[in-house]
């Protein structure tokens, strides 16, 4: 079940979800740890999380390290995604956001580099970060390893 992922994506604590759904905190803890939930509990959770009950029964998506896509990844990318540098589940939007922010602030700091050497050094580091994330985004596209929550909810 994906209750924990939905709860975390909405920045809701277990206590808050219990209050919103009318369930006991211990019930939510048991459900999130993999125990079966009654249909009534699922209906309460679905209403609190504003999703369908069928969505709560869907399996979570994890990178299967035995798949061909994972096996074809270069070693440094396996390490990169294994330590969850981007996110627990790497999303393309996150990499794109970091790339754009790094480009913007990199160019901004480089402009301030005419006044301060420290700003120039910071700008160069930010631009290097932007190009690193551009490369990672390209590799993620090439190997198809991005986690897209919209793709799961439409199954």
Buried (B, 14 or more C-beta within 10 A) or exposed (E): BBBBBBBEEEEBEBEBBBEBBEBEBEBBEBBBEEEEBEEEBBBBBBEBBEBEEEBBEBEEBEBEEEEEEBEEBEEEBBEBBEEEEBEEBBBBEBBEEBBEBBBEBBEBBBEEBEEEEEBBEBBBBBBEBBBBBBEBBEBBEEBEBBBEBEEBBEE
